[in-house]
Amino acid sequence: MQRREDVEYQLNTILEDLTKDAWPHKNDQRPARCSGAALNVAVSLLEATSKGHNARIMLFNGGPPTIGPGLVVSQEKKDTIRSHADIVKGKVPHYHKALEYYAKLGERAAACGHIIDIFAGAMDQTGVAEMRGATVKTGGFVVLDDAFEGDVFKGSFARMFVTESEESKALAMCFSGQIDVKCSPDVKVCGAIGAAYPLEKKSSCIAEREVGLGGTSCWAIGGCDPGYTCSFYYDVVNQDSKNHKEQCYLQFATIYKNSSGQTIQRVTTISKLFADIKTKDGFESLKLGFDQEAAAVLMARHAVYKIQSEYEFTMDILRWLDRRLIMLVKMFAEYQKENPESFRLSEEFMYYPGFMFHLRRSNFLKVFNSTPDETVFYRGFLLRENVTNSLVMIQPTLMAYSLEEGACQPVYLDVSSISPDKILLLDDFFHVVIFYGSTVHDWLTQEIWKQPDYAYLEEFFQGPQEDAKALLQSRLPTPIFVSCAQNGSQSRFLMSKLNPSITQNNVGQYGSGGAPPVFTDDVSLKVFLDHLKKLAVAP
C-alpha cells in the first residue's frame, strides 16, 4: 500500500492510457461485458489485502453485463433487456440469479468494511436494478447519466470527495457503520428501512411484528455521509397494563470509522412521553406531537420497501396507502358523520394528505415511463436521504420570479402558478428546472436586457440561474438541469409534477376557454381531497 502522492503519476498515466475496447463484435450482438466478474475480482482483492481497512470499489458501467457471472442480458440484441412488465410477468431469465449474485458480493464487501459505488454512463440500461444489493448492503451510491462526459456524472463524482471542512483534508465519508438499538420495556423495535441490512442480534427489545428489515436490534449501514438517515419502526406493548410507565426511552448506538480510520461511537438517547388517547388531554397531546413531514417520509419508505420486496402491482400499493390515510384522518379529523362539508384537519395534519397525493403520483410508486434502473436509482436515494431532501422528492418545491413581486416567492405546485410574465424554478431533488413564461421567454430570446431602458431585466434573469446553480453544486447526485419555455417540449419536466387543477375537462370553468395548460386524466388534488372527506365521514 502506497500513499496517493507517491503513486499519483503512475495512476494518472494508467487512466490516460485507457482506450475503448477494440475487440470486434457482430452488429447483431452487444459488446462482451463481464462487469460481474470484474466486481468479484475487486471484492476478492480487497478482501485478501485490506480487510478491516477503509476502501471503496467504484464500478464505471457503460452497459449491461453480457457474459460471466451476474449477467443481465445475453449478447444477442434480439433479446431485449428486461422492463418492469417483464419482471412482473416473470419473463426475466437472468434477473433473480443476478440479484442474488450481486447481493452476495455486497455482503462480502460489507463484512470487510468496504463500499461499492456504481456510476452508469449509457443511454440504455446497464443492470443497476440487479446490482442494487451491492450498493445498498455496503452504503454505496448509484449515479445514472447518459454519458461519462455529462454534468451529472462529473458533478456527482467530484462531490464524492468533499472534505469535512475547508481547513480539513479529511473526506466527509464514513465506513463500517453499524447502528444498535435499545429501548425501554414498553417499546419494541419492529424493524428498519433504509440503506442497511440486518445483523443477527437478538435482544428483548425486538417486536413480534416485523416492518422492513426486522427480527434484530442491530443493523449494518456500511458507508454513510453527513446526510445519511435510516428509518426505525416501533410497537408499543402492554398498552392496557396498569403498570404501563408514563415515559419511554429509545437509544441509538452508532459506530463507524471516519476517513482517517478512527473508530467513533455516538450514542443518542431520546425520551418520549406516552399519551392515553382515551382521555381528551392525552388525545390532544398526541395530535400536537405529530410530525407530518417525518410521517410522510416514513410512509413513503414503507411503501417503497413493500413494492421492492414483494413486487406487488402499483395499484395494490396505492390502495394500501389510501387505507392508511383514511384510517388516520378518521381518527384525528373533526367532522360530523355523513357530512363532508364539516370535515376539518388541524394544522398538525393539514399538509399530510397533500404529501400522500404527490407520493401516489411519484416515480417511486408509478413506474410508467421509467426503466427498472431509473426506478432503483430514485428509490435508493429516498431510502437514505434526510427528511428535507426526501420531502422534496415526494413534493417538489416551486419558486416564482416576477417583476411585480420582486424577490422570488414560493408558490403552489399547481398549473395555476404558470403565468406568461413569470419564471418558475422547480426542484424535485433529481431535476432542477427553470421554466420561462411565454412573455419572459420572448424577452430572453430578444436579449432585451441589453437595451439601456431595460438593463434591470438582467438581474431578473440572473436570479433563478444563481439559485439553480447553488442547488446543482450542493447536492449528490448532481441534479439534471433543464431550461425550458412555456409550451416547449421540455416543459414536460415541470408539467408532470404540477397538480392538474385545470385540464381539458374543466378549462371552461377557469376562463373564457382556450387550450388547457395540461391534458391528463389524472385527478387533481381537490378531487382527491373531496373523495377523502367522503370516505372519512362515512359511517
Beta strands, then each sheet from edge to edge (+ up, - down):
strand 1: 55-61
strand 2: 114-121
strand 3: 142-145
strand 4: 174-183
strand 5: 187-193
strand 6: 197-198
strand 7: 218-224
strand 8: 231-236
strand 9: 247-258
strand 10: 263-273
strand 11: 334-336
strand 12: 339-344
strand 13: 397-402
strand 14: 406-410
strand 15: 423-427
strand 16: 431-436
strand 17: 480-485
sheet 1: 1+ 2+ 3+
sheet 2: 6+ 7- 4+ 9- 10+
sheet 3: 5+ 8-
sheet 4: 11+ 12-
sheet 5: 14+ 13- 15+ 16- 17-
end
